[in-house]
Amino acid sequence: MSRAPGIVFVEGRDGRRAAVASCGLEVWEIVATWREGGESWPTLVQAYPELSEVQLHTALSYYALYPQEIDERLVVEEMWTPERVAAERRAR
């Protein structure tokens, strides 16, 4: 955490994940939005009006430090299509 001030870690059923302190959003969520917006800073700021620019910079800085970790999470999250979610629910 000393390399990435403003980042906390949350535990999920699939392990530890980086999140921005005091907001509950995980870094991968912010990075996904940033990418979807063409890596545009104004678009990212507009997507998260409840976050400060410092919080957004914190998420992107963490991504710069640990891109493989976040890229792996993005791949996992991309697999959750509406069809897959429906299939998972039916299987239970």
N, C-alpha and C positions, 0 to 999 in steps of 0.2 A: 504494500500500500504506500510505502514511502516513495516509490517511483511514480505513482499515480495518485496524487492527493485529490480527494473528492470522490474517489471510487470506494465502494464497499462491496462485499460479496454476499450473495444470497444463496441459500441452499435449496435445491430443487430435487425432485426424485431422480434426476439424471446428473446430479452433481452441483458443484459450485459454479456460480456465474457472476460476472462483473456487472455492477449496477451503479448508477449515479446516486450519490448520497442525497438524502432528503427529498427524493422525488419518486422512487419506486420503479423507475424505468431502467431496464437493462440496457447495457451498452449496445448489444446487437440490434435492439429495436431502433435506436437512434441512428446507427450506422445504416440499417436497412432503409430508413426514411431518407437519409442523406443520399444514398445511392439512387433510390427511386426518383429523387428530385434532381438527378443529373449532377450530384455533388455540388449543388449550389447552396452557398451559405444563406442567402436571403430566403430561399425556399425552406431550408431547415428551420430557420428562426420562425418563419410563419407557421410551420407545422406544429411547433411546440411553444405557443405563446406563454404557457405557464412556467417555462424554464428560462433561467437567465442565460445570457450568452456564455458566462463562465461555465455553467453546467454543460452546455452543448460542446464547448471547447474541451472540457474534461473528458467527455465521451470519445470525441475524435482523437484526443491525445492518447487515451488508453488504446484505442484501435491502432494508432501508429506504433505503439510499443509492442502490442501483442496481436498482430493481424491474423496469424494462423488460428488463434483461439476463437476470434470473432468470426472469421470466415467459416470455420467448421460449424459454429452455431447457426450461421446463416443458411448453410446447406441443410441442416436438420430442420430448421423452421420452414424452408421452402417446400419440404415434403408434405407439410400439413395443408393439403388442399381441402376444399369443402367436401369433395368426394371421399377423401381418406378419413376425414373426421366422421362423416356419416357411417362409413364402413366400420370404424373403430367402435362407434356407439352401438351398432347392430351386433357386433361380436360380443359385447358384454352381456 
